[in-house]
Amino acid sequence: MLSLYSDLGAYGRSLNIKSPATDSPSDPFVFATSNSIDFAIDTDKHFLIDDVGDVFIENASPKFTLKDITSTTEIDFSGFIDFVDSTDVRMGYMGYPYSTSRALYVRNEIIGGELSFCTEGFVRATVTASGELLVGYTVDQGAYKLQVNGAALIAGDVDVTGTLRQAGVEVATLQSLLDGVGLGKSLAANGYATLPGGLIIQWGLTRMALTLASWDVHLS
């Protein structure tokens, strides 16, 4: 064992370099100290292990980065941060899949795994393994809302299990609109005409829309 002592006070600060405990090539040398360990080149500090065991790539100008020596890929720009289990099997990753990618991937590779987004200790939104986006879907998470500022394009059915509202006003069923409730106006007051057999016609200055059963015809 090699011991290095400081002479800056009476606290006996030291750094001990301990030899491997066995002759195994995987048994490491040990650097032991009650202080932090800082690695510097010239006057620039690059790598720090602090006194509680946290490891830092230290800030400087220009900023230092951690790179893969085989490809010089910086993990803070265009590489991967892998998350592995105790057997070194990748469970997921975050990063760019290839050098020309413009998309940042956050991927969970566990079968049945989900992606959860949390703030202040609560799960606010979850992407399930089947691709559903759930916003505030459990009791403890509360009734969070999904807000879209701009046009929303939905290429499938819209299932509403709660109350459908337009500008804060409840939109009820088609029958309630026929009866003049919901938005406070009947279909006739909204510019619709109903014909026998359930045909609904809306006339306008620039278009006519016909709705019958489950199909739409728009004439412009």
BAVEX-387038 format. One line per field, with one value per residue (C-alpha): x, y, z. Coordinates in steps of 0.2 Angstrom, whole numbers, plus 5000, padded with zeros to 4 digits. Each point is the difference from the previous one (the first is absolute). Layout:
u = X;...
v = Y;...
w = Z;...
***
This chain:
u = 5000;5006;4994;5001;4997;4996;5009;4987;4993;4998;4986;5011;4993;5007;4998;5004;5003;4997;5006;4988;4995;5003;5010;4984;5002;4982;5005;5003;5012;4990;5002;4993;4998;4988;5001;4995;5011;5002;5009;5008;5010;5011;4988;4984;4990;4991;4994;4994;4995;4993;5001;4983;5004;4991;5010;5000;5007;5005;4994;5012;5001;4999;4990;5008;4990;5000;5004;5001;5018;4996;4988;5003;4981;4995;4986;4993;4998;4998;5003;4990;4996;4997;4990;5005;4995;5012;5005;5004;4985;4994;4983;4998;5009;5000;5009;5002;4999;5012;5010;4988;4985;4990;4989;5005;4994;4995;4997;4994;5005;4992;4986;4984;5010;4993;5007;4994;5002;5000;5001;5000;4999;4985;4998;4991;5000;5004;5003;4995;5008;4986;5003;4986;5003;4992;4999;4996;4991;5001;4991;5016;5006;4985;4990;5013;4996;5007;5001;5003;5004;4996;4991;4999;4999;4993;5000;4989;4984;4998;4993;4994;4996;4997;4992;5004;5001;5003;5007;4995;4982;4994;4997;4987;4993;4993;4983;5002;5006;4984;4990;5009;5011;5019;5006;4984;4995;4990;5007;4989;5007;5017;4996;4995;4985;4993;4990;4990;5011;5013;5008;5009;5005;5010;5000;5013;5007;5014;4996;4986;5003;4989;5000;4991;5002;5019;5006;5004;4999;5008;4997;5010
v = 5000;5017;5015;5018;5013;5018;5012;5014;4997;4988;4989;4987;5001;4986;4990;4982;4989;4982;4986;4986;4988;4985;4996;5000;5012;5007;5004;5019;5012;5011;5019;5004;5017;5009;5015;5002;4995;5012;4996;5015;5003;5016;5011;4993;4989;4987;4985;5001;4987;5010;4995;4992;4989;5010;5001;5015;5005;5018;5016;5011;5011;4991;4987;4983;4984;4982;4991;4982;4998;4989;5012;5017;5000;5013;4994;5017;5003;4985;4984;4989;4999;4982;4993;4982;4987;4991;4988;5014;4997;5017;5004;5017;5014;5019;5008;5001;4983;5006;5015;5009;4997;5015;4991;4997;4983;4995;4981;4987;4983;4990;4989;5008;5015;5018;5018;5011;5019;5007;5017;5003;4982;4996;4991;5012;4990;4983;4992;4981;4985;5000;5018;5009;5017;5001;5017;4999;4983;4995;5006;5006;5009;5012;5006;5008;5006;4999;5017;5003;5017;4999;4988;4982;4986;4984;4986;4988;5000;5011;4991;5012;4992;5016;5017;5007;5019;5014;5016;4995;4996;4982;4992;4986;4987;5003;4997;5014;5012;4995;5005;5016;4996;4998;5016;5009;5000;4987;4994;5011;5015;4994;5000;4982;4993;4983;4990;4984;4985;5009;5009;5015;5015;5015;5014;5013;5013;4990;4982;4987;4986;4984;4988;4983;4986;4996;5009;5018;5009;5017;5011;5016
w = 5000;4996;5011;4996;5014;5000;5011;5001;5017;5014;4992;4992;4983;4989;4984;5000;4985;5005;4990;4994;5013;4989;4984;4989;4985;5004;5018;5000;5008;5012;5002;5017;5009;5011;4988;4983;4985;4986;4983;4991;4984;5002;5010;4993;5012;4989;5011;5018;5013;5015;5018;5000;4984;4986;4984;4989;4983;5005;4992;4990;4985;4988;5009;5002;4994;5004;4984;4993;4996;4985;4991;5009;5003;5013;5011;5002;4981;4989;5009;5012;5018;5003;5015;5004;5013;5012;4986;4988;4989;4993;5007;4990;4993;4997;4985;4982;4990;4986;4996;4988;5011;5004;5013;5018;5005;5018;4999;5012;4994;5014;4994;5006;5006;5001;4999;5014;5002;5017;5009;5019;5004;4989;4984;4988;4984;4995;4983;5001;4992;4987;4996;5009;5008;5017;5009;5018;4999;5018;5015;5009;4985;4999;4985;4989;4984;4982;4992;4982;4994;4982;4988;5006;4986;5006;4987;5010;5011;5015;5015;5014;5017;5008;4995;4983;5001;4987;5007;5017;4995;5001;4983;5003;4988;4982;5007;5013;4986;4990;5016;5001;5016;5002;4991;5004;4982;4989;4984;4990;5010;4995;4982;4998;4992;5003;4987;5002;5003;5011;4985;5007;4989;5004;4987;4999;4988;4994;5004;5003;5011;5000;5014;4999;5012;5001;4984;4996;4983;4999;4985;4998
***
